[in-house]
Amino acid sequence: MARNKQQLLSRIYDDPKNYPYGFRRSGDFSIGEADSLAKYGHLFNALYKGEIEPSDLEDQHIMSVMRGETQPENVNERAWLKYQSRLNRPKLGSLYGNKKQVVADDDDSDNDIELNDDLGDSIDTDDD
């Protein structure tokens, strides 16, 4: 389906997967950046994915900003780069693993405690 620039600019862009409550309510973007993403997001996304070709000098400049060849000159370009950096940031994990510690109750001894971590190792402690 061939889309032109006017069709892309007439639709409001949203990203329900990554920003289910919208760009304004995410806390990642200012009001101006959120409005810019909503207005120009479909155009920038189509240019980014190669679904449309740049039609004028402005689109070519946007493509050079996306490739990192030039610096962003307006809030629209800065907002798109910020959006892409938020989507492509590494996911954080916990230093201590993601499983809860399990304390086993044995009837044999009241002093034996077994702690398990996410690596499958167990630590036995005996108080003698």
MOPAC internal coordinates of N, CA, C and O (Angstrom, degrees):
PM7 1SCF
backbone

  N    0.0000 0     0.00 0     0.00 0    0    0    0
  C    1.4445 1     0.00 0     0.00 0    1    0    0
  C    1.5267 1   108.96 1     0.00 0    2    1    0
  O    1.2310 1   121.01 1   -62.65 1    3    2    1
  N    1.2967 1   115.68 1   117.35 1    3    2    1
  C    1.4544 1   120.80 1  -179.38 1    5    3    2
  C    1.5263 1   109.11 1   -82.20 1    6    5    3
  O    1.2310 1   121.12 1   -58.31 1    7    6    5
  N    1.3016 1   115.46 1   121.69 1    7    6    5
  C    1.4609 1   120.51 1   178.40 1    9    7    6
  C    1.5131 1   108.55 1  -113.10 1   10    9    7
  O    1.2310 1   121.27 1   -32.97 1   11   10    9
  N    1.3102 1   115.18 1   147.03 1   11   10    9
  C    1.4544 1   118.06 1   175.96 1   13   11   10
  C    1.5237 1   109.93 1  -106.62 1   14   13   11
  O    1.2310 1   121.55 1    -3.85 1   15   14   13
  N    1.2983 1   114.64 1   176.15 1   15   14   13
  C    1.4558 1   121.18 1  -174.25 1   17   15   14
  C    1.5291 1   111.75 1   -64.24 1   18   17   15
  O    1.2310 1   119.83 1   139.06 1   19   18   17
  N    1.3174 1   117.93 1   -40.94 1   19   18   17
  C    1.4656 1   121.12 1  -178.72 1   21   19   18
  C    1.5220 1   111.89 1   -64.51 1   22   21   19
  O    1.2310 1   120.00 1   141.61 1   23   22   21
  N    1.3306 1   117.61 1   -38.39 1   23   22   21
  C    1.4642 1   120.44 1   178.17 1   25   23   22
  C    1.5259 1   110.72 1   -64.81 1   26   25   23
  O    1.2310 1   120.48 1   140.13 1   27   26   25
  N    1.3143 1   116.69 1   -39.87 1   27   26   25
  C    1.4639 1   120.53 1  -179.65 1   29   27   26
  C    1.5261 1   111.72 1   -68.96 1   30   29   27
  O    1.2310 1   120.17 1   143.67 1   31   30   29
  N    1.3286 1   117.28 1   -36.33 1   31   30   29
  C    1.4619 1   120.58 1  -179.19 1   33   31   30
  C    1.5195 1   112.59 1   -77.42 1   34   33   31
  O    1.2310 1   119.80 1   163.10 1   35   34   33
  N    1.3298 1   117.99 1   -16.90 1   35   34   33
  C    1.4666 1   119.86 1  -178.15 1   37   35   34
  C    1.5312 1   112.22 1   -82.64 1   38   37   35
  O    1.2310 1   119.82 1   168.57 1   39   38   37
  N    1.3289 1   117.95 1   -11.43 1   39   38   37
  C    1.4621 1   121.31 1  -179.18 1   41   39   38
  C    1.5230 1   110.39 1  -103.18 1   42   41   39
  O    1.2310 1   120.92 1   -32.31 1   43   42   41
  N    1.3229 1   115.85 1   147.69 1   43   42   41
  C    1.4642 1   122.00 1   177.91 1   45   43   42
  C    1.5256 1   108.34 1   -87.11 1   46   45   43
  O    1.2310 1   121.05 1   -49.98 1   47   46   45
  N    1.3174 1   115.59 1   130.02 1   47   46   45
  C    1.4647 1   121.37 1  -178.69 1   49   47   46
  C    1.5199 1   109.92 1   -90.15 1   50   49   47
  O    1.2310 1   120.90 1   -45.17 1   51   50   49
  N    1.3262 1   115.88 1   134.83 1   51   50   49
  C    1.4624 1   121.17 1   172.82 1   53   51   50
  C    1.5202 1   108.24 1  -142.91 1   54   53   51
  O    1.2310 1   120.82 1   -16.80 1   55   54   53
  N    1.3003 1   116.03 1   163.20 1   55   54   53
  C    1.4604 1   122.54 1  -179.10 1   57   55   54
  C    1.5260 1   107.75 1  -133.63 1   58   57   55
  O    1.2310 1   120.27 1   -97.11 1   59   58   57
  N    1.3432 1   117.10 1    82.89 1   59   58   57
  C    1.4716 1   118.73 1  -175.38 1   61   59   58
  C    1.5219 1   114.05 1   -67.31 1   62   61   59
  O    1.2310 1   119.87 1   158.75 1   63   62   61
  N    1.3230 1   117.85 1   -21.25 1   63   62   61
  C    1.4628 1   120.03 1   179.75 1   65   63   62
  C    1.5308 1   110.92 1   -71.28 1   66   65   63
  O    1.2310 1   120.25 1   131.34 1   67   66   65
  N    1.3296 1   117.12 1   -48.66 1   67   66   65
  C    1.4569 1   121.41 1  -176.01 1   69   67   66
  C    1.5249 1   113.55 1   -94.77 1   70   69   67
  O    1.2310 1   120.46 1   152.98 1   71   70   69
  N    1.3329 1   116.74 1   -27.02 1   71   70   69
  C    1.4596 1   122.01 1   179.63 1   73   71   70
  C    1.5236 1   108.93 1  -131.74 1   74   73   71
  O    1.2310 1   119.90 1  -105.62 1   75   74   73
  N    1.3341 1   117.80 1    74.38 1   75   74   73
  C    1.4678 1   120.47 1  -173.99 1   77   75   74
  C    1.5192 1   113.73 1   -65.24 1   78   77   75
  O    1.2310 1   119.26 1   157.01 1   79   78   77
  N    1.3180 1   119.02 1   -22.99 1   79   78   77
  C    1.4611 1   121.73 1   179.47 1   81   79   78
  C    1.5190 1   112.27 1  -101.09 1   82   81   79
  O    1.2310 1   119.99 1  -172.64 1   83   82   81
  N    1.3074 1   117.62 1     7.36 1   83   82   81
  C    1.4568 1   122.08 1   178.32 1   85   83   82
  C    1.5139 1   112.39 1    97.68 1   86   85   83
  O    1.2310 1   121.27 1   -15.28 1   87   86   85
  N    1.3262 1   115.17 1   164.72 1   87   86   85
  C    1.4575 1   120.85 1  -178.94 1   89   87   86
  C    1.5252 1   111.59 1   -70.48 1   90   89   87
  O    1.2310 1   120.30 1   144.62 1   91   90   89
  N    1.3256 1   117.02 1   -35.38 1   91   90   89
  C    1.4640 1   120.16 1  -177.74 1   93   91   90
  C    1.5206 1   112.21 1   -66.56 1   94   93   91
  O    1.2310 1   120.21 1   143.26 1   95   94   93
  N    1.3154 1   117.20 1   -36.74 1   95   94   93
  C    1.4613 1   120.67 1  -175.48 1   97   95   94
  C    1.5274 1   113.52 1   -90.24 1   98   97   95
  O    1.2310 1   120.21 1  -179.93 1   99   98   97
  N    1.3163 1   117.20 1     0.07 1   99   98   97
  C    1.4568 1   119.73 1  -175.20 1  101   99   98
  C    1.5217 1   113.31 1   -75.65 1  102  101   99
  O    1.2310 1   120.18 1   149.40 1  103  102  101
  N    1.3283 1   117.27 1   -30.60 1  103  102  101
  C    1.4544 1   120.32 1  -175.22 1  105  103  102
  C    1.5112 1   112.85 1    88.06 1  106  105  103
  O    1.2310 1   120.07 1   174.51 1  107  106  105
  N    1.3331 1   117.48 1    -5.49 1  107  106  105
  C    1.4629 1   121.11 1   179.35 1  109  107  106
  C    1.5229 1   112.47 1   -87.61 1  110  109  107
  O    1.2310 1   120.20 1   154.36 1  111  110  109
  N    1.3250 1   117.22 1   -25.64 1  111  110  109
  C    1.4601 1   121.30 1  -171.80 1  113  111  110
  C    1.5262 1   110.86 1  -124.31 1  114  113  111
  O    1.2310 1   121.21 1   -30.27 1  115  114  113
  N    1.3293 1   115.30 1   149.73 1  115  114  113
  C    1.4557 1   120.00 1   172.78 1  117  115  114
  C    1.5377 1   108.23 1   -74.48 1  118  117  115
  O    1.2310 1   120.49 1    -7.29 1  119  118  117
  N    1.3209 1   116.67 1   172.71 1  119  118  117
  C    1.4665 1   119.88 1  -179.35 1  121  119  118
  C    1.5224 1   110.35 1   -63.82 1  122  121  119
  O    1.2310 1   120.42 1   137.89 1  123  122  121
  N    1.3156 1   116.80 1   -42.11 1  123  122  121
  C    1.4629 1   120.51 1   178.76 1  125  123  122
  C    1.5184 1   112.30 1   -63.60 1  126  125  123
  O    1.2310 1   120.57 1   137.90 1  127  126  125
  N    1.3262 1   116.52 1   -42.10 1  127  126  125
  C    1.4733 1   120.01 1   178.25 1  129  127  126
  C    1.5202 1   111.04 1   -65.82 1  130  129  127
  O    1.2310 1   120.25 1   139.05 1  131  130  129
  N    1.3312 1   117.13 1   -40.95 1  131  130  129
  C    1.4641 1   120.33 1   179.34 1  133  131  130
  C    1.5242 1   110.99 1   -64.32 1  134  133  131
  O    1.2310 1   120.13 1   137.93 1  135  134  133
  N    1.3263 1   117.35 1   -42.07 1  135  134  133
  C    1.4619 1   120.53 1   177.69 1  137  135  134
  C    1.5254 1   111.04 1   -65.07 1  138  137  135
  O    1.2310 1   120.36 1   141.02 1  139  138  137
  N    1.3121 1   116.92 1   -38.98 1  139  138  137
  C    1.4600 1   121.34 1   178.53 1  141  139  138
  C    1.5288 1   111.29 1   -64.23 1  142  141  139
  O    1.2310 1   120.28 1   137.02 1  143  142  141
  N    1.3257 1   117.08 1   -42.98 1  143  142  141
  C    1.4647 1   120.19 1   177.81 1  145  143  142
  C    1.5277 1   111.13 1   -63.86 1  146  145  143
  O    1.2310 1   120.46 1   139.75 1  147  146  145
  N    1.3257 1   116.73 1   -40.25 1  147  146  145
  C    1.4603 1   120.16 1   179.76 1  149  147  146
  C    1.5236 1   110.86 1   -64.86 1  150  149  147
  O    1.2310 1   120.13 1   143.85 1  151  150  149
  N    1.3291 1   117.36 1   -36.15 1  151  150  149
  C    1.4652 1   120.56 1  -176.22 1  153  151  150
  C    1.5227 1   112.63 1   -82.66 1  154  153  151
  O    1.2310 1   119.87 1   134.58 1  155  154  153
  N    1.3212 1   117.86 1   -45.42 1  155  154  153
  C    1.4609 1   121.70 1  -172.88 1  157  155  154
  C    1.5252 1   113.61 1  -104.83 1  158  157  155
  O    1.2310 1   119.48 1  -178.02 1  159  158  157
  N    1.2961 1   118.61 1     1.98 1  159  158  157
  C    1.4594 1   121.47 1  -174.03 1  161  159  158
  C    1.5191 1   114.42 1   -61.89 1  162  161  159
  O    1.2310 1   119.80 1   137.49 1  163  162  161
  N    1.3271 1   117.99 1   -42.51 1  163  162  161
  C    1.4672 1   119.79 1   179.64 1  165  163  162
  C    1.5285 1   111.47 1   -64.01 1  166  165  163
  O    1.2310 1   120.14 1   139.50 1  167  166  165
  N    1.3226 1   117.34 1   -40.50 1  167  166  165
  C    1.4629 1   120.76 1   178.36 1  169  167  166
  C    1.5238 1   110.33 1   -65.26 1  170  169  167
  O    1.2310 1   120.04 1   131.72 1  171  170  169
  N    1.3268 1   117.52 1   -48.28 1  171  170  169
  C    1.4603 1   120.93 1  -179.29 1  173  171  170
  C    1.5210 1   111.17 1   -63.22 1  174  173  171
  O    1.2310 1   120.40 1   140.36 1  175  174  173
  N    1.3299 1   116.85 1   -39.64 1  175  174  173
  C    1.4574 1   120.82 1  -179.66 1  177  175  174
  C    1.5267 1   110.90 1   -65.98 1  178  177  175
  O    1.2310 1   120.09 1   138.34 1  179  178  177
  N    1.3315 1   117.43 1   -41.66 1  179  178  177
  C    1.4669 1   120.90 1   178.76 1  181  179  178
  C    1.5232 1   110.87 1   -65.47 1  182  181  179
  O    1.2310 1   120.12 1   139.84 1  183  182  181
  N    1.3375 1   117.38 1   -40.16 1  183  182  181
  C    1.4656 1   120.04 1   176.09 1  185  183  182
  C    1.5183 1   110.89 1   -66.22 1  186  185  183
  O    1.2310 1   120.30 1   138.57 1  187  186  185
  N    1.3047 1   117.03 1   -41.43 1  187  186  185
  C    1.4661 1   122.39 1  -178.46 1  189  187  186
  C    1.5260 1   111.60 1   -63.32 1  190  189  187
  O    1.2310 1   120.72 1   137.59 1  191  190  189
  N    1.3295 1   116.23 1   -42.41 1  191  190  189
  C    1.4644 1   120.71 1  -178.72 1  193  191  190
  C    1.5193 1   113.20 1   -83.42 1  194  193  191
  O    1.2310 1   119.71 1   172.81 1  195  194  193
  N    1.3283 1   118.16 1    -7.19 1  195  194  193
  C    1.4515 1   121.65 1   179.79 1  197  195  194
  C    1.5197 1   113.58 1    79.89 1  198  197  195
  O    1.2310 1   120.04 1  -161.22 1  199  198  197
  N    1.3259 1   117.53 1    18.78 1  199  198  197
  C    1.4673 1   121.14 1   179.87 1  201  199  198
  C    1.5205 1   111.44 1   -73.51 1  202  201  199
  O    1.2310 1   120.08 1   151.55 1  203  202  201
  N    1.3330 1   117.46 1   -28.45 1  203  202  201
  C    1.4616 1   121.36 1   174.03 1  205  203  202
  C    1.5210 1   108.22 1  -130.47 1  206  205  203
  O    1.2310 1   121.22 1   -22.47 1  207  206  205
  N    1.3204 1   115.27 1   157.53 1  207  206  205
  C    1.4532 1   121.41 1   177.96 1  209  207  206
  C    1.5318 1   108.81 1   -93.67 1  210  209  207
  O    1.2310 1   119.78 1   -30.88 1  211  210  209
  N    1.3333 1   118.03 1   149.12 1  211  210  209
  C    1.4648 1   119.94 1   175.91 1  213  211  210
  C    1.5302 1   110.00 1   -60.66 1  214  213  211
  O    1.2310 1   120.49 1   -50.75 1  215  214  213
  N    1.3326 1   116.67 1   129.25 1  215  214  213
  C    1.4598 1   120.40 1  -174.55 1  217  215  214
  C    1.5267 1   113.45 1  -100.20 1  218  217  215
  O    1.2310 1   119.77 1   162.24 1  219  218  217
  N    1.3228 1   118.03 1   -17.76 1  219  218  217
  C    1.4639 1   120.37 1  -179.47 1  221  219  218
  C    1.5234 1   109.36 1  -147.70 1  222  221  219
  O    1.2310 1   121.00 1     3.31 1  223  222  221
  N    1.3267 1   115.70 1  -176.69 1  223  222  221
  C    1.4652 1   120.28 1  -177.64 1  225  223  222
  C    1.5198 1   111.92 1   -65.13 1  226  225  223
  O    1.2310 1   120.15 1   146.03 1  227  226  225
  N    1.3173 1   117.32 1   -33.97 1  227  226  225
  C    1.4616 1   120.91 1   178.96 1  229  227  226
  C    1.5307 1   110.53 1   -62.93 1  230  229  227
  O    1.2310 1   120.36 1   135.57 1  231  230  229
  N    1.3222 1   116.92 1   -44.43 1  231  230  229
  C    1.4688 1   120.66 1   178.34 1  233  231  230
  C    1.5246 1   111.31 1   -65.61 1  234  233  231
  O    1.2310 1   120.58 1   142.87 1  235  234  233
  N    1.3263 1   116.49 1   -37.13 1  235  234  233
  C    1.4682 1   119.44 1   177.84 1  237  235  234
  C    1.5280 1   110.63 1   -66.55 1  238  237  235
  O    1.2310 1   120.59 1   142.89 1  239  238  237
  N    1.3256 1   116.49 1   -37.11 1  239  238  237
  C    1.4697 1   119.65 1   176.87 1  241  239  238
  C    1.5312 1   110.24 1   -66.03 1  242  241  239
  O    1.2310 1   120.23 1   139.18 1  243  242  241
  N    1.3277 1   117.16 1   -40.82 1  243  242  241
  C    1.4669 1   120.73 1   178.24 1  245  243  242
  C    1.5244 1   110.16 1   -60.94 1  246  245  243
  O    1.2310 1   120.54 1   138.20 1  247  246  245
  N    1.3279 1   116.57 1   -41.80 1  247  246  245
  C    1.4682 1   120.24 1   178.71 1  249  247  246
  C    1.5377 1   111.16 1   -64.45 1  250  249  247
  O    1.2310 1   120.00 1   141.22 1  251  250  249
  N    1.3306 1   117.61 1   -38.78 1  251  250  249
  C    1.4646 1   119.41 1   179.11 1  253  251  250
  C    1.5298 1   110.92 1   -68.84 1  254  253  251
  O    1.2310 1   120.27 1   147.68 1  255  254  253
  N    1.3322 1   117.09 1   -32.32 1  255  254  253
  C    1.4744 1   120.23 1   175.21 1  257  255  254
  C    1.5219 1   109.56 1   -67.78 1  258  257  255
  O    1.2310 1   120.03 1   138.40 1  259  258  257
  N    1.3267 1   117.55 1   -41.60 1  259  258  257
  C    1.4641 1   121.00 1   179.49 1  261  259  258
  C    1.5233 1   112.01 1   -64.30 1  262  261  259
  O    1.2310 1   120.41 1   146.00 1  263  262  261
  N    1.3216 1   116.82 1   -34.00 1  263  262  261
  C    1.4696 1   120.41 1   178.53 1  265  263  262
  C    1.5210 1   112.05 1   -80.35 1  266  265  263
  O    1.2310 1   119.96 1   169.94 1  267  266  265
  N    1.3432 1   117.68 1   -10.06 1  267  266  265
  C    1.4538 1   121.31 1   179.56 1  269  267  266
  C    1.5096 1   113.89 1    86.14 1  270  269  267
  O    1.2310 1   119.79 1  -165.61 1  271  270  269
  N    1.3226 1   118.01 1    14.39 1  271  270  269
  C    1.4676 1   121.54 1  -178.71 1  273  271  270
  C    1.5226 1   111.89 1   -80.98 1  274  273  271
  O    1.2310 1   119.98 1   148.42 1  275  274  273
  N    1.3290 1   117.65 1   -31.58 1  275  274  273
  C    1.4618 1   121.67 1   179.10 1  277  275  274
  C    1.5282 1   109.54 1  -130.02 1  278  277  275
  O    1.2310 1   121.23 1   -16.66 1  279  278  277
  N    1.3110 1   115.25 1   163.34 1  279  278  277
  C    1.4565 1   121.38 1   179.55 1  281  279  278
  C    1.5335 1   109.77 1   -84.12 1  282  281  279
  O    1.2310 1   119.83 1   -33.14 1  283  282  281
  N    1.3285 1   117.93 1   146.86 1  283  282  281
  C    1.4694 1   119.76 1   176.87 1  285  283  282
  C    1.5265 1   110.43 1   -66.49 1  286  285  283
  O    1.2310 1   121.33 1   -39.37 1  287  286  285
  N    1.3434 1   115.07 1   140.63 1  287  286  285
  C    1.4611 1   119.74 1  -176.39 1  289  287  286
  C    1.5208 1   113.13 1  -107.05 1  290  289  287
  O    1.2310 1   119.48 1   162.51 1  291  290  289
  N    1.3283 1   118.59 1   -17.49 1  291  290  289
  C    1.4635 1   119.55 1  -177.71 1  293  291  290
  C    1.5305 1   109.82 1  -138.20 1  294  293  291
  O    1.2310 1   121.46 1    -5.12 1  295  294  293
  N    1.3205 1   114.82 1   174.88 1  295  294  293
  C    1.4662 1   120.62 1  -175.62 1  297  295  294
  C    1.5345 1   111.01 1   -65.79 1  298  297  295
  O    1.2310 1   119.85 1   149.66 1  299  298  297
  N    1.3221 1   117.89 1   -30.34 1  299  298  297
  C    1.4661 1   120.29 1  -179.94 1  301  299  298
  C    1.5289 1   111.06 1   -63.34 1  302  301  299
  O    1.2310 1   120.82 1   133.54 1  303  302  301
  N    1.3051 1   116.03 1   -46.46 1  303  302  301
  C    1.4596 1   120.15 1  -179.11 1  305  303  302
  C    1.5285 1   111.64 1   -69.73 1  306  305  303
  O    1.2310 1   120.44 1   140.09 1  307  306  305
  N    1.3265 1   116.76 1   -39.91 1  307  306  305
  C    1.4719 1   119.87 1   177.86 1  309  307  306
  C    1.5276 1   110.81 1   -64.97 1  310  309  307
  O    1.2310 1   120.39 1   140.70 1  311  310  309
  N    1.3319 1   116.86 1   -39.30 1  311  310  309
  C    1.4615 1   120.09 1   179.59 1  313  311  310
  C    1.5211 1   110.81 1   -65.17 1  314  313  311
  O    1.2310 1   119.78 1   140.44 1  315  314  313
  N    1.3337 1   118.03 1   -39.56 1  315  314  313
  C    1.4641 1   120.00 1   179.94 1  317  315  314
  C    1.5251 1   110.70 1   -66.95 1  318  317  315
  O    1.2310 1   119.90 1   137.90 1  319  318  317
  N    1.3218 1   117.80 1   -42.10 1  319  318  317
  C    1.4648 1   120.10 1   177.92 1  321  319  318
  C    1.5248 1   111.44 1   -64.30 1  322  321  319
  O    1.2310 1   120.43 1   141.13 1  323  322  321
  N    1.3093 1   116.78 1   -38.87 1  323  322  321
  C    1.4618 1   121.25 1   177.67 1  325  323  322
  C    1.5245 1   109.93 1   -65.15 1  326  325  323
  O    1.2310 1   120.27 1   137.76 1  327  326  325
  N    1.3297 1   117.10 1   -42.24 1  327  326  325
  C    1.4669 1   122.39 1   177.68 1  329  327  326
  C    1.5249 1   110.62 1   -60.76 1  330  329  327
  O    1.2310 1   120.16 1   134.70 1  331  330  329
  N    1.3173 1   117.29 1   -45.30 1  331  330  329
  C    1.4631 1   120.85 1   179.37 1  333  331  330
  C    1.5269 1   111.34 1   -65.77 1  334  333  331
  O    1.2310 1   120.10 1   142.13 1  335  334  333
  N    1.3188 1   117.40 1   -37.87 1  335  334  333
  C    1.4682 1   119.05 1   178.84 1  337  335  334
  C    1.5222 1   110.94 1   -68.07 1  338  337  335
  O    1.2310 1   119.91 1   146.71 1  339  338  337
  N    1.3362 1   117.78 1   -33.29 1  339  338  337
  C    1.4658 1   120.92 1   176.84 1  341  339  338
  C    1.5283 1   110.82 1   -69.13 1  342  341  339
  O    1.2310 1   120.07 1   142.47 1  343  342  341
  N    1.3221 1   117.47 1   -37.53 1  343  342  341
  C    1.4645 1   120.20 1  -179.76 1  345  343  342
  C    1.5266 1   111.97 1   -71.98 1  346  345  343
  O    1.2310 1   120.37 1   146.99 1  347  346  345
  N    1.3179 1   116.89 1   -33.01 1  347  346  345
  C    1.4590 1   120.76 1  -173.29 1  349  347  346
  C    1.5208 1   113.77 1  -100.95 1  350  349  347
  O    1.2310 1   119.97 1  -169.10 1  351  350  349
  N    1.3269 1   117.67 1    10.90 1  351  350  349
  C    1.4607 1   119.33 1   178.77 1  353  351  350
  C    1.5327 1   109.57 1   -73.33 1  354  353  351
  O    1.2310 1   120.33 1   -30.42 1  355  354  353
  N    1.3187 1   116.97 1   149.58 1  355  354  353
  C    1.4666 1   118.79 1   179.76 1  357  355  354
  C    1.5173 1   111.43 1   -67.16 1  358  357  355
  O    1.2310 1   121.57 1   -34.40 1  359  358  357
  N    1.3036 1   114.61 1   145.60 1  359  358  357
  C    1.4608 1   120.40 1   178.73 1  361  359  358
  C    1.5242 1   108.79 1   -77.29 1  362  361  359
  O    1.2310 1   120.82 1   -43.03 1  363  362  361
  N    1.3045 1   116.04 1   136.97 1  363  362  361
  C    1.4543 1   120.95 1  -177.43 1  365  363  362
  C    1.5234 1   110.24 1   -86.68 1  366  365  363
  O    1.2310 1   121.00 1   -38.45 1  367  366  365
  N    1.2950 1   115.69 1   141.55 1  367  366  365
  C    1.4528 1   121.65 1   175.00 1  369  367  366
  C    1.5091 1   109.21 1  -120.56 1  370  369  367
  O    1.2310 1   120.77 1    -8.68 1  371  370  369
  N    1.2872 1   116.13 1   171.32 1  371  370  369
  C    1.4464 1   120.23 1  -178.93 1  373  371  370
  C    1.5170 1   110.05 1   -90.12 1  374  373  371
  O    1.2310 1   120.81 1   -36.28 1  375  374  373
  N    1.2785 1   116.06 1   143.72 1  375  374  373
  C    1.4558 1   121.73 1   177.16 1  377  375  374
  C    1.5238 1   110.73 1   -68.90 1  378  377  375
  O    1.2310 1   120.57 1   153.06 1  379  378  377
  N    1.3195 1   116.51 1   -26.94 1  379  378  377
  C    1.4506 1   121.18 1  -173.95 1  381  379  378
  C    1.5245 1   113.49 1  -101.31 1  382  381  379
  O    1.2310 1   119.56 1  -172.12 1  383  382  381
  N    1.3094 1   118.45 1     7.88 1  383  382  381
  C    1.4559 1   120.22 1  -178.60 1  385  383  382
  C    1.5089 1   110.71 1    92.55 1  386  385  383
  O    1.2310 1   121.28 1     1.46 1  387  386  385
  N    1.3222 1   115.16 1  -178.54 1  387  386  385
  C    1.4555 1   117.97 1  -175.84 1  389  387  386
  C    1.5255 1   112.82 1  -122.80 1  390  389  387
  O    1.2310 1   120.08 1  -173.59 1  391  390  389
  N    1.3123 1   117.46 1     6.41 1  391  390  389
  C    1.4617 1   119.61 1   179.57 1  393  391  390
  C    1.5180 1   110.29 1  -102.09 1  394  393  391
  O    1.2310 1   121.32 1   -29.18 1  395  394  393
  N    1.3006 1   115.08 1   150.82 1  395  394  393
  C    1.4596 1   119.85 1   177.09 1  397  395  394
  C    1.5238 1   109.59 1   -75.96 1  398  397  395
  O    1.2310 1   120.81 1   -27.07 1  399  398  397
  N    1.3073 1   116.06 1   152.93 1  399  398  397
  C    1.4502 1   119.90 1   176.33 1  401  399  398
  C    1.5201 1   108.70 1   -77.21 1  402  401  399
  O    1.2310 1   121.76 1   -41.17 1  403  402  401
  N    1.3243 1   114.23 1   138.83 1  403  402  401
  C    1.4652 1   119.96 1  -178.67 1  405  403  402
  C    1.5135 1   108.34 1  -109.75 1  406  405  403
  O    1.2310 1   120.58 1   -53.02 1  407  406  405
  N    1.3073 1   116.50 1   126.98 1  407  406  405
  C    1.4568 1   122.24 1   175.79 1  409  407  406
  C    1.5142 1   106.51 1  -106.69 1  410  409  407
  O    1.2310 1   121.10 1   -63.41 1  411  410  409
  N    1.3365 1   115.51 1   116.59 1  411  410  409
  C    1.4605 1   120.23 1  -177.52 1  413  411  410
  C    1.5277 1   109.53 1   -90.60 1  414  413  411
  O    1.2310 1   121.10 1   -45.98 1  415  414  413
  N    1.3071 1   115.51 1   134.02 1  415  414  413
  C    1.4675 1   121.02 1   176.98 1  417  415  414
  C    1.5240 1   108.17 1  -100.00 1  418  417  415
  O    1.2310 1   120.97 1   -66.14 1  419  418  417
  N    1.3164 1   115.75 1   113.86 1  419  418  417
  C    1.4620 1   120.67 1   176.70 1  421  419  418
  C    1.5255 1   108.47 1  -105.72 1  422  421  419
  O    1.2310 1   120.95 1   -39.44 1  423  422  421
  N    1.3210 1   115.79 1   140.56 1  423  422  421
  C    1.4617 1   119.94 1   177.98 1  425  423  422
  C    1.5204 1   111.48 1   -78.35 1  426  425  423
  O    1.2310 1   119.85 1   162.86 1  427  426  425
  N    1.3452 1   117.90 1   -17.14 1  427  426  425
  C    1.4573 1   121.21 1  -177.03 1  429  427  426
  C    1.5270 1   111.53 1   -67.33 1  430  429  427
  O    1.2310 1   121.23 1   133.95 1  431  430  429
  N    1.3066 1   115.24 1   -46.05 1  431  430  429
  C    1.4558 1   118.16 1  -176.96 1  433  431  430
  C    1.5212 1   108.87 1  -141.51 1  434  433  431
  O    1.2310 1   120.81 1   -38.87 1  435  434  433
  N    1.2941 1   116.05 1   141.13 1  435  434  433
  C    1.4576 1   120.23 1   179.26 1  437  435  434
  C    1.5254 1   111.55 1   -83.84 1  438  437  435
  O    1.2310 1   120.34 1   168.96 1  439  438  437
  N    1.3231 1   116.95 1   -11.04 1  439  438  437
  C    1.4548 1   120.38 1  -174.58 1  441  439  438
  C    1.5186 1   113.28 1   -97.30 1  442  441  439
  O    1.2310 1   118.85 1   169.81 1  443  442  441
  N    1.3349 1   119.80 1   -10.19 1  443  442  441
  C    1.4605 1   121.63 1  -178.23 1  445  443  442
  C    1.5274 1   109.39 1   -83.68 1  446  445  443
  O    1.2310 1   120.96 1   -54.93 1  447  446  445
  N    1.3129 1   115.78 1   125.07 1  447  446  445
  C    1.4625 1   121.87 1   176.89 1  449  447  446
  C    1.5158 1   107.18 1  -127.40 1  450  449  447
  O    1.2310 1   119.96 1   -48.78 1  451  450  449
  N    1.3201 1   117.68 1   131.22 1  451  450  449
  C    1.4519 1   121.93 1   179.28 1  453  451  450
  C    1.5201 1   108.45 1  -114.60 1  454  453  451
  O    1.2310 1   120.57 1   -56.09 1  455  454  453
  N    1.3203 1   116.51 1   123.91 1  455  454  453
  C    1.4565 1   122.46 1   177.90 1  457  455  454
  C    1.5169 1   108.46 1  -109.91 1  458  457  455
  O    1.2310 1   120.02 1   -47.81 1  459  458  457
  N    1.3194 1   117.56 1   132.19 1  459  458  457
  C    1.4604 1   121.88 1   178.66 1  461  459  458
  C    1.5198 1   109.26 1  -113.71 1  462  461  459
  O    1.2310 1   120.95 1   -39.56 1  463  462  461
  N    1.3253 1   115.79 1   140.44 1  463  462  461
  C    1.4552 1   119.37 1   173.37 1  465  463  462
  C    1.5184 1   108.77 1  -113.26 1  466  465  463
  O    1.2310 1   119.97 1     2.74 1  467  466  465
  N    1.3010 1   117.65 1  -177.26 1  467  466  465
  C    1.4559 1   120.32 1  -175.01 1  469  467  466
  C    1.5247 1   113.45 1   -76.96 1  470  469  467
  O    1.2310 1   119.42 1   174.94 1  471  470  469
  N    1.3239 1   118.71 1    -5.06 1  471  470  469
  C    1.4583 1   121.05 1   178.03 1  473  471  470
  C    1.5256 1   111.99 1   -89.13 1  474  473  471
  O    1.2310 1   119.57 1   175.30 1  475  474  473
  N    1.2757 1   118.42 1    -4.70 1  475  474  473
  C    1.4432 1   121.93 1   179.64 1  477  475  474
  C    1.5128 1   113.35 1    88.87 1  478  477  475
  O    1.2310 1   120.41 1   177.95 1  479  478  477
  N    1.3215 1   116.82 1    -2.05 1  479  478  477
  C    1.4687 1   120.44 1   177.61 1  481  479  478
  C    1.5137 1   109.24 1   -78.06 1  482  481  479
  O    1.2310 1   120.84 1   -28.81 1  483  482  481
  N    1.2825 1   116.00 1   151.19 1  483  482  481
  C    1.4540 1   118.50 1   175.23 1  485  483  482
  C    1.5294 1   108.49 1  -124.77 1  486  485  483
  O    1.2310 1   122.09 1   -31.81 1  487  486  485
  N    1.3009 1   113.60 1   148.19 1  487  486  485
  C    1.4503 1   120.72 1  -179.96 1  489  487  486
  C    1.5213 1   107.06 1  -117.36 1  490  489  487
  O    1.2310 1   120.28 1   -60.52 1  491  490  489
  N    1.3127 1   117.07 1   119.48 1  491  490  489
  C    1.4485 1   121.43 1   178.47 1  493  491  490
  C    1.5093 1   108.16 1  -101.24 1  494  493  491
  O    1.2310 1   120.66 1   -47.18 1  495  494  493
  N    1.2968 1   116.33 1   132.82 1  495  494  493
  C    1.4607 1   120.32 1   176.02 1  497  495  494
  C    1.5069 1   108.22 1  -120.96 1  498  497  495
  O    1.2310 1   120.91 1   -46.23 1  499  498  497
  N    1.2845 1   115.86 1   133.77 1  499  498  497
  C    1.4646 1   122.05 1   176.61 1  501  499  498
  C    1.5131 1   107.66 1  -124.08 1  502  501  499
  O    1.2310 1   121.05 1   -52.80 1  503  502  501
  N    1.3029 1   115.59 1   127.20 1  503  502  501
  C    1.4564 1   120.47 1   173.99 1  505  503  502
  C    1.5200 1   106.94 1   -99.84 1  506  505  503
  O    1.2310 1   120.20 1   -70.48 1  507  506  505
  N    1.3331 1   117.22 1   109.52 1  507  506  505
  C    1.4639 1   121.71 1  -179.41 1  509  507  506
  C    1.4818 1   111.52 1  -102.04 1  510  509  507
  O    1.2310 1   120.10 1   180.00 1  511  510  509

